[in-house]
């Protein structure tokens, strides 16, 4: 019960605090998870003061597995304090996988939750997030979970 009250209080505080969604951010995310690791080219486009769209081109790898994916996530952003924000939102992915010499297309749905810090005097944004996605097709279907560190240039 205490945990539920804490979550409700955190969301309520976030609802009254103004987010600091930036118009544009471009950079990279480095991630590791239970299935594979990789890197992404990441672009964020601010839609208004509290929402943005994140579009990523992902390159995943493991010894016997390679993946190229396009990912889209819609974010709701809330300010914690100063340059710190937290965000959450739904998303989807379209992937081209190569597993043990077999290739296939994979579709996934999921979401993303994370925190970020916008440096005061630098046009830079650093984030730490998790993006659980459920893949529906191919040999690597099911829930995949991991964490990522993102660094983006903002303007």
N, C-alpha and C positions, 0 to 999 in steps of 0.2 A: 504494500500500500504506500509506503514511504517513497519507493522508487517511482510509482505512478504519479504521486503528487509532485515529485521533483521534476519529472518530464513535463508535466502540465505547466508548472511554474516556469521552466526554461523556455518552452514554446510561447507562453504568454509574454515573457520579457522580450523575446525576439520579435513578437508581433508589434510591440510599441517602439522598439528601437529601430531607427532607420538604417538600412543596409547601405553599403558603399559600392554598389555595382558600377564597374567601370565600363566605358563605352566599348573598348577593345582590349584584348589580351592575347598574345601569341607566344608560344613557348613549347616546352616538352614535359612529359610525364614519364617517369621511370617506375615500373611496377613489377611486383612479384606476387605469385599466388600459388594455389594448390595444384594447378594444372600446368602452367608455363609462366615464364617471365618475359619482359619485353620493354619497349619504349613506344611513345606516342608523340606525334606532332599534334599540338593542342591549340585550338582557337576558341576564345570566348567572346560572344557578342552580347553586350548589354541591351536588353529590350526596354527596360524602364528602371526606376530606382530600386526595385526589389527582385527583378527577374532577369535571367540571362539564358542564352543557349550556348552549350558547349559542343563543339564538333571536333572529333579526334580521328586521326589516321594511325592505326595501331599495327605494330610489327612484333609479334610474339614468337618465341622460340623455346625449344627444348631439344635434347639430343635426337629424338625421332619425330619431332613435331614442329611445324612452322605455320604461322597464321598471319594473314593480313586482314584487317577489319576496319570498317568505317562505323563510328559510334556517334550517336546524338543523344544529348542529355538536356532536359529542361530543369533549371535550378530556381529554387526560391532561396533568397539570401536574407540573413539577419545579422545585424551588428552585435558583437559581444561587448567590445570596448575598444576605443581608439581604432587602430587599423585591423583588428581581429574581427573576422566574420565566420559564420558557419552557414552551411548550405545543404540542401537535400533536394532530390528530384527524381522523376522517372526517366527512363531512356530505353533505347533499343540499339541493336548492332546487326550488321550484315558482314559476315566473315567468309574468307576463302581459306580453307584449311588444307594442309598437306600432312598426312599422318601415315607413316610406314609406306611411302610411295603411292598412297591413295589420296585423291583430291576430292573435295566436296565443298558445297556452299552451306553455311550455317547461319541461322537466324536466332537472335537472342533478345530477351527483354529483362529488364531489371531496374536498377536505380543507382544512385550515388549519394553518399553522405560524407561531409568533410569539413575541415576548418582551413582558413587561409589568413595570411597576413600581408597587408599592403604596406610596403615601406614608405615612410613619410617623405623622405627627400630623394628617393630613387623611383624610377618608373618600373618597379619590379613587384611581383606578386608571388608568394611562396605558399603552396598548399600541401596538405596531407589528407588523403581520403581513402575510402573503400568503395568499390563498385561491384556488388554482387550481381551477376548476370546468369540467367537460366538459358542455356543453349538447347535448341529443339532438335537439331539434325546432326548427322555425322557420327563419328566414333567418339567424340569428346562432348557428348550431350549431358545435360544435367546442370546443377548449380556450380558455378565457379566463383570463388571469393578470393580477394587479394587486397593489397594496399599499394598506394602510389604516392610518390613525392613529385610535385609539380613546381616548375619554375617558369614564369611567364613575364615577358616585357609588356608593359601597359602603355596605352596612349588614349 
